Amino acid sequence: MKAFVASFVALALIVASVQVLAQESQADVRAREAEQEMTDDERFSLLISILGNVSGGSIAPDPRVAHLENPSAGWTPGIPRLGIPDLQASDASMGVTNPGYRPDDPGATAFPASIVVGSSFNAELAREGGVAIAREARSRGFNIMLAGGMNLTREVRNGRNFEYYGEDPLLSAILASEQVNGIQSQQVISTLKHYTLNANETNRHWLDAIIDPVGHRESDLLAFQIAIERSQPGAIMSGYNKINGQYAGGSHHLLNEVLKGAWGYKGYVMSDWGATPEWQYALHGLDQESGAQADPFMWGLDTEPFTEPLRQAYADGKLPKERLSDMVRRILRSVYAVGIDKWGPAPAVDMAKHNEIALKIARQGIVLLKNEAALPMPTDEPLKIAVIGGYAQQGVISGTGSGAVAPVGGFESVIKIGGAGVMGKHRNLFLFRPSPVAELQKAFLNAEIEFDPGYTPAEAAMTARRADVVIVFGIRVEGEGFDLPDLSLPWGQDAVIDAVATANPNTVVVLETGNPVSMPWRDNVKAIVQAWYPGQAGAQAIAEVIAGKVNPSGRTPITWPASLTDTPRPTLPGLGTPWGTPVTIRYDEGAEVGYRWYAKKDIKPLYAFGHGLSYTNFAYENLRISGGTVETAAERDGQAVTAVNATTPSVAEAEASLLSGGETVTATFTVTNTGDREGADVPQLYLTAAPDEQRMRLLGFKRVVLKPGESKQVTLTVDPRLLARFDGKANQWRIAEGEYQIALGKSANDLVLMGSADLQGKLFGH
Ligand code: BGC
């Protein structure tokens, strides 16, 4: 019966993929035929998108969008006679945003930041969130979502990391592609962005990101490559920055040779807003100029490059007809492949269900970094709880910039912060209701909760002293257009936390930040909960984690450095220079991003990539690796096997159960919940060394939910590119023949079972 079901499923999958291929080729044919029918005016009309008018914005109102009832971040007129709909693009990855285009909009679901999804290591959540976001987009007439933000965390000072999934290419690719799949399943085109290496915000329009091209292929580009293969996004958004001297949107190498050439990408490339300084980008692979009015504003031009200048270039024979057709066909192909020309009535939007999804993501993405038996707190005792700081009497905070979502009913409050550059006016302290104080009171019905604003260390310490336990909130507003000068908390909060922890040893810290922070008070507090920017349901999820109603299962997708001197760039070039200053940042770590860097340099971080505690314990055993051998960490180090791994098979037993060797490595193992409460674990498979080379790579992971005492067997098959190096001369991936060391761990620094695999040398892929 099982075999029958398996072959039926396999057959269904084959039929489904053949259907997808057929559909795709149909999209190609339709795009070609429609494009052939067009006049040149119609062709050119598709090559720009126009930013909606926002009162008080930096760009003058534009008559071209004056007639629109529903202006957006980018509107492109459709061609009704050919059945081509208007293209309406909206931000973005954490919900449908509204930077003032829709004054009467009732508000959208403010999902947790993407870094929370990253911490969940749960691809299904990324997809569910994508479906919900697309439904809210469709109900507003948006058929393009500028979602799929997936730049890797190279810098813990990058103000926009909260919009992405962390530092690892595989994790980022899997989560971003599932979000895109969710969005596109609702007939809404999604982007993946920002292609590529938009890893810092400071002077991003003038930032030259220098990287070794091979290292680039093994990191940021690999993330895009895998995500594109898994989701076929209708569009790719290029970044603001330069890469090795070429602007991302004008890089013939990255757009024509890599994306469209080596990877065969068939959709279209749109620029970021205000990132098309000249029409020649069309020759280098850019297909559409986004938010066209932003370019004259940014670059001091008379006109928008993809309007008159591009038409003139065509008239002069500088833009070949084939390229013009190609630009148009790529856009149309995505319209047809995703089906935005075939919309029926918008699917129902169930806001209560979307709130549940936002809550689920927050519950799974909150990371318990430290816990000295302080959490969960007892809910049945008449505790005196002091809640201090972080505007916790009002709400939880959000990141800022184009991705910030205004929730139903608006924010609880908006406190203007401001700052340099065009993004300064978008830099606000946004607070989502309900408040942590209210949610904690619901979770601790017998407790007496006193709120203290954390206004001064001395005042906060007085409140802390008269409580049984203290929950102190540390917040930091991070956002688009700004990098962080250091890892401290703003507004003197580190001093407040320190004073509170000194006054009351039972102190728990909850952080709402988009990046790791330095935590000088770390050793003085009992527990640390990293909530990131947990979205509109975040306060509830935080209270549930503290009360133990939710067993935390998030794992940090960013390494927490002990000090900035441990990171690849102790000093961040360009930080502090005035807006408009050219900046060069050398990403000399190449492919060795995040945990890979710490492993290579043998530096112990504050918290390792993949770290996150639970209220239960998990054990791993029976690791079997195709073509390899297995031992425990203790055996490797020549010690006796510890109790945790007591049931791990001996090397001989493991060898006897080897799986057959093949094209890549497959690992099978068992995870057991050895504690007394249900919980979710995220076992992680790493490469730790390749022939003649130390090299750390996350090879696979799986979130597993287990009841007390329950075991599950997990099988992970490795994408061979993660075992390989990119051979820049051959322009292919190369696996060197020899032994590969593989480890199963709880984080990049907590490796539990070791194994190895002998691989044959091979050259493959592109
Ligand atoms: C951001 C993009 C965003 C665009 C449109 C830019 O400032 O970098 O991520 O999609 O604005 O709002």
Boltz pocket constraint, residues with backbone or C-beta under 6 A from the ligand:
constraints:
  - pocket:
      binder: B
      contacts: [[A, 73], [A, 91], [A, 92], [A, 146], [A, 193], [A, 272], [A, 273], [A, 402], [A, 480]]
      max_distance: 6.0
